[in-house]
């Protein structure tokens, strides 16, 4: 009888140990399972660009990728300092990521110049062909592809035209720009051509780094021009709240590329959706992880451009938006 009891006791102990160890083995299996590592490098800060990272996450979820389950995203931010892109890209490469998403032309150029073996997807690049990132839109070639903002020839002239129609009596515009942006010269030339045709004079004020922005805005205030036009740059996108507040307090009608500027209090924007560019970039990551080569994936361009007008801001600065402009607005913020 005692022998039987000892056998039963041993059996019970083995069963109990198995039950206790089972969760440990399960956790260990989950920990040792390889998660796909995705690098993410943006030209703004987590606060200013967080919605773009979330749009990218949303796009990935649509393809079945969930952080902590089958992927890990490694985000890095330049905080408006474009010269930080190379070091952040190198940092991610050392982590042995499987694919990298980079934002803006400056980030994409830094990734291409680094000549890395990791596939690269870009988002929110104004004109990838003009930047020299790709051979052509249909077959990019090389190790990089992604989503374009399709800000091509003549586009920045539309901002000048809209501002002139909105503020017809203004003949002098202050233009905030970063001359180091890869296509800043193209934006500037197009804006100047439109301004000449409309009898408007443009005064350019540059800011290359966040700490230079206050000085540039101070000069703009002293200039006492009638309108503020902000040319595209990750620095200005990341500082959009600050710039919109400045324009509102100085009663300056202002215009920018991305709708987030109008949502931050700027007067108007005309351009594609930057968050949509990040969301669509997820489809490239999915295709690459399934074996596609960046060289064979055509660059996507947006099919819709939105005019967004902030009527609340217009009221604050004492401006009446002409009906001809309001009728064309895709979104009106009241």
C-alpha positions as CSV (number, residue, x, y, z in Angstrom):
1,X,0.0,0.0,0.0
2,X,2.8,2.4,0.9
3,X,4.5,1.6,-2.5
4,X,1.4,2.5,-4.4
5,X,1.1,5.8,-2.4
6,X,4.7,6.7,-3.3
7,X,4.0,6.1,-7.0
8,X,0.8,8.1,-6.9
9,X,2.7,10.9,-5.0
10,X,5.4,11.0,-7.6
11,X,2.9,11.1,-10.4
12,X,1.1,14.0,-8.7
13,X,4.4,15.9,-8.3
14,X,5.3,15.5,-11.9
15,X,1.9,16.7,-13.0
16,X,2.1,19.7,-10.7
17,X,5.6,20.6,-12.0
18,X,4.4,20.3,-15.6
19,X,1.5,22.7,-14.8
20,X,3.8,25.2,-13.2
21,X,6.4,25.1,-15.9
22,X,4.1,25.2,-18.9
23,X,3.5,29.1,-18.7
24,X,7.3,29.6,-18.4
25,X,7.9,27.5,-21.6
26,X,5.1,29.5,-23.3
27,X,6.6,32.8,-22.3
28,X,10.1,31.7,-23.4
29,X,8.7,30.6,-26.8
30,X,7.1,34.0,-27.3
31,X,10.3,35.7,-26.3
32,X,12.5,33.7,-28.6
33,X,10.2,34.0,-31.6
34,X,11.7,36.5,-34.0
35,X,9.8,39.7,-34.4
36,X,10.3,41.7,-37.6
37,X,12.1,44.9,-36.8
38,X,11.0,48.1,-38.6
39,X,13.1,51.2,-38.3
40,X,11.2,54.6,-38.4
41,X,13.1,57.9,-38.8
42,X,11.2,61.2,-38.9
43,X,12.3,64.7,-39.3
44,X,10.2,66.1,-36.6
45,X,9.6,65.4,-32.9
46,X,7.4,62.8,-31.2
47,X,4.9,65.5,-30.2
48,X,4.7,67.1,-33.6
49,X,5.0,63.9,-35.7
50,X,3.3,61.4,-33.5
51,X,0.2,61.3,-35.7
52,X,2.3,60.2,-38.7
53,X,3.8,57.3,-36.7
54,X,0.3,56.3,-35.7
55,X,-0.9,56.5,-39.3
56,X,2.0,54.2,-40.2
57,X,1.0,51.8,-37.4
58,X,-2.6,51.9,-38.6
59,X,-1.5,51.0,-42.1
60,X,0.5,48.1,-40.8
61,X,-2.4,46.8,-38.8
62,X,-4.5,46.7,-41.9
63,X,-2.0,44.1,-43.2
64,X,-2.0,42.1,-40.0
65,X,1.1,43.5,-38.3
66,X,0.8,44.2,-34.6
67,X,3.5,45.6,-32.4
68,X,4.7,43.1,-29.8
69,X,3.1,40.2,-31.7
70,X,4.9,40.0,-35.1
71,X,6.7,43.3,-35.4
72,X,8.7,45.8,-33.4
73,X,8.9,49.5,-34.5
74,X,12.0,51.4,-33.6
75,X,11.2,55.1,-33.9
76,X,13.8,57.8,-34.1
77,X,13.3,61.6,-34.3
78,X,15.6,64.4,-35.6
79,X,13.6,67.1,-33.7
80,X,13.9,69.4,-36.8
81,X,17.7,68.9,-37.2
82,X,18.0,67.3,-40.7
83,X,21.7,66.7,-40.1
84,X,20.8,64.0,-37.5
85,X,19.3,61.7,-40.2
86,X,22.7,59.9,-41.0
87,X,23.5,59.1,-37.4
88,X,20.0,57.9,-36.6
89,X,19.9,55.7,-39.7
90,X,23.3,54.2,-38.7
91,X,21.9,53.6,-35.2
92,X,19.0,51.6,-36.6
93,X,21.2,49.6,-39.0
94,X,23.2,48.4,-35.9
95,X,19.9,47.1,-34.5
96,X,19.7,44.8,-37.5
97,X,16.3,46.0,-38.7
98,X,14.5,44.3,-41.6
99,X,13.2,47.3,-43.3
100,X,13.3,51.1,-42.7
101,X,10.8,53.9,-43.2
102,X,12.3,57.4,-43.5
103,X,10.4,60.7,-43.8
104,X,11.0,63.7,-46.0
105,X,13.4,64.2,-48.8
106,X,16.3,64.9,-46.4
107,X,15.8,61.6,-44.7
108,X,15.4,59.6,-47.9
109,X,18.6,61.2,-49.3
110,X,20.5,60.3,-46.1
111,X,19.3,56.7,-46.4
112,X,20.3,56.5,-50.0
113,X,23.7,58.1,-49.5
114,X,24.4,55.7,-46.7
115,X,24.3,52.8,-49.2
116,X,22.7,50.4,-46.8
117,X,21.6,46.9,-47.6
118,X,18.3,47.2,-45.7
119,X,15.3,48.0,-48.0
120,X,14.1,51.6,-47.5
121,X,10.6,53.0,-47.8
122,X,10.1,56.8,-47.9
123,X,7.0,58.8,-46.9
124,X,6.1,62.4,-47.4
125,X,8.7,63.2,-50.0
126,X,7.8,66.2,-52.1
127,X,9.3,65.1,-55.4
128,X,11.5,61.9,-55.3
129,X,12.6,62.1,-59.0
130,X,13.6,65.8,-58.6
131,X,15.6,64.9,-55.5
132,X,17.5,62.2,-57.4
133,X,16.1,59.4,-55.2
134,X,14.7,57.2,-58.0
135,X,15.3,56.5,-61.7
136,X,11.6,57.0,-62.5
137,X,8.2,56.6,-60.8
138,X,7.3,53.3,-62.5
139,X,10.5,51.5,-61.7
140,X,12.5,53.3,-59.0
141,X,15.6,51.1,-59.2
142,X,18.0,50.8,-56.4
143,X,17.0,50.0,-52.8
144,X,14.4,52.7,-52.1
145,X,10.8,53.5,-53.0
146,X,7.7,54.9,-51.3
147,X,5.0,57.5,-51.4
148,X,5.4,60.9,-53.0
149,X,3.5,64.1,-52.2
150,X,3.5,65.0,-55.9
151,X,4.4,68.6,-55.3
152,X,5.6,69.1,-58.8
153,X,6.2,72.0,-61.1
154,X,4.0,75.1,-60.5
155,X,2.5,73.8,-57.3
156,X,3.9,76.5,-54.9
157,X,2.5,79.1,-57.3
158,X,-1.0,78.0,-56.3
159,X,-0.3,79.1,-52.7
160,X,0.6,82.5,-54.0
161,X,-2.5,82.6,-56.2
162,X,-4.8,81.5,-53.3
163,X,-3.3,84.1,-51.0
164,X,-3.7,86.9,-53.6
165,X,-7.4,85.9,-54.1
166,X,-7.9,85.8,-50.3
167,X,-6.0,89.0,-49.5
168,X,-6.2,91.0,-52.8
169,X,-4.8,94.3,-51.4
170,X,-1.6,92.7,-50.1
171,X,1.3,93.3,-52.4
172,X,4.2,92.2,-50.2
173,X,4.6,88.6,-48.8
174,X,7.0,87.4,-46.2
175,X,8.3,83.9,-47.1
176,X,9.7,81.6,-44.4
177,X,12.0,79.0,-45.9
178,X,14.9,76.6,-45.3
179,X,17.3,77.0,-48.2
180,X,18.9,73.6,-47.3
181,X,15.7,71.7,-48.2
182,X,16.5,69.6,-51.3
183,X,13.9,71.4,-53.5
184,X,13.7,74.8,-51.6
185,X,15.0,76.5,-54.7
186,X,12.3,75.0,-56.9
187,X,9.6,76.1,-54.5
188,X,11.1,79.6,-54.3
189,X,11.4,80.0,-58.1
190,X,7.8,78.8,-58.7
191,X,6.5,81.2,-56.0
192,X,8.4,84.1,-57.4
193,X,7.1,83.4,-60.9
194,X,3.5,83.5,-59.7
195,X,4.2,86.5,-57.6
196,X,5.6,88.5,-60.5
197,X,2.5,87.6,-62.6
198,X,0.2,88.9,-59.8
199,X,2.2,92.0,-59.0
200,X,3.4,90.7,-55.6
201,X,6.9,91.1,-54.0
202,X,8.3,88.2,-52.0
203,X,10.8,88.8,-49.1
204,X,12.6,85.6,-48.0
205,X,13.5,84.9,-44.4
206,X,15.5,81.7,-43.6
207,X,15.6,79.4,-40.7
208,X,17.6,76.2,-40.9
209,X,17.4,75.1,-37.3
210,X,14.8,75.4,-34.5
211,X,16.9,78.0,-32.6
212,X,17.0,80.2,-35.7
213,X,13.2,80.4,-36.0
214,X,12.7,83.2,-33.4
215,X,15.1,85.5,-35.2
216,X,13.4,84.8,-38.5
217,X,10.0,85.5,-37.1
218,X,11.2,88.7,-35.5
219,X,12.5,89.9,-38.8
220,X,9.2,89.1,-40.4
221,X,7.4,91.1,-37.8
222,X,9.6,94.1,-38.4
223,X,9.0,93.8,-42.2
224,X,5.3,94.5,-41.7
225,X,4.3,92.6,-44.8
226,X,0.7,91.7,-45.4
227,X,1.0,87.9,-45.8
228,X,3.1,85.0,-44.5
229,X,3.9,82.1,-46.8
230,X,5.7,79.1,-45.3
231,X,7.5,76.8,-47.8
232,X,7.6,73.1,-47.0
233,X,10.2,71.8,-44.6
234,X,10.1,69.3,-41.7
235,X,11.3,72.0,-39.4
236,X,8.3,74.2,-40.0
237,X,5.9,71.3,-39.8
238,X,7.3,70.4,-36.4
239,X,7.0,74.0,-35.3
240,X,3.6,74.6,-36.8
241,X,1.9,75.6,-33.5
242,X,4.5,78.2,-32.8
243,X,4.4,79.6,-36.4
244,X,0.6,79.6,-36.5
245,X,0.4,81.4,-33.1
246,X,2.9,84.0,-34.3
247,X,0.9,84.7,-37.5
248,X,-2.4,84.9,-35.6
249,X,-1.1,87.3,-33.0
250,X,0.4,89.5,-35.7
251,X,-2.8,89.4,-37.7
252,X,-1.0,87.8,-40.7
253,X,-2.9,85.7,-43.2
254,X,-0.7,82.6,-43.5
255,X,-0.5,79.6,-45.8
256,X,1.3,76.2,-45.7
257,X,1.3,72.9,-47.5
258,X,-0.2,70.5,-44.9
259,X,-3.6,70.7,-43.3
260,X,-2.1,70.2,-39.8
261,X,-1.0,73.8,-40.0
262,X,-4.6,75.0,-40.4
263,X,-5.6,72.7,-37.6
264,X,-2.9,74.3,-35.5
265,X,-4.4,77.8,-36.1
266,X,-2.9,78.8,-39.5
267,X,-5.3,80.5,-41.9
268,X,-5.2,78.1,-44.9
269,X,-3.4,75.1,-46.5
270,X,-3.4,73.5,-49.9
271,X,-1.8,70.2,-50.5
272,X,-2.0,66.4,-50.1
273,X,-2.5,64.6,-46.8
274,X,0.8,63.8,-45.0
275,X,-0.7,61.2,-42.7
276,X,-2.2,59.4,-45.7
277,X,1.3,59.2,-47.1
278,X,2.6,57.4,-44.0
279,X,-0.4,55.1,-43.9
280,X,0.1,54.1,-47.6
281,X,3.8,53.6,-46.9
282,X,2.8,50.6,-44.8
283,X,1.7,48.7,-48.0
284,X,5.3,48.9,-49.3
285,X,6.7,47.5,-46.0
286,X,4.2,44.6,-46.3
287,X,5.2,43.9,-49.9
288,X,8.9,44.0,-49.1
289,X,8.6,41.7,-46.1
290,X,6.8,39.3,-48.5
291,X,9.7,39.3,-50.9
292,X,9.2,42.2,-53.2
293,X,12.2,44.4,-54.2
294,X,12.0,48.2,-53.8
295,X,13.4,48.6,-57.3
296,X,10.3,47.0,-58.7
297,X,7.6,48.9,-56.6
298,X,6.3,52.0,-58.4
299,X,6.2,55.2,-56.4
300,X,2.7,56.2,-55.4
301,X,1.4,59.7,-55.8
302,X,-1.7,61.3,-54.1
303,X,-4.7,61.7,-56.3
304,X,-6.4,64.4,-54.2
305,X,-5.2,67.8,-52.9
306,X,-7.2,69.5,-50.2
307,X,-7.8,73.2,-49.5
308,X,-8.4,73.8,-45.8
309,X,-9.5,77.1,-44.4
310,X,-9.6,78.1,-40.7
311,X,-12.5,80.5,-40.4
312,X,-11.9,80.9,-36.7
313,X,-8.5,82.2,-37.4
314,X,-9.8,84.5,-40.2
315,X,-12.2,86.0,-37.6
316,X,-9.4,86.5,-35.1
317,X,-7.2,88.4,-37.6
318,X,-10.1,90.4,-38.9
319,X,-10.2,88.8,-42.4
320,X,-13.2,88.0,-44.5
321,X,-12.6,85.0,-46.8
322,X,-14.1,85.6,-50.3
323,X,-16.9,83.3,-51.2
324,X,-15.0,82.3,-54.4
325,X,-12.3,80.8,-52.1
326,X,-14.7,79.3,-49.5
327,X,-16.6,77.4,-52.2
328,X,-13.5,75.6,-53.2
329,X,-12.5,74.5,-49.7
330,X,-12.5,70.8,-48.9
331,X,-12.6,71.5,-45.2
332,X,-13.6,74.6,-43.3
333,X,-12.6,74.9,-39.6
334,X,-15.1,77.0,-37.7
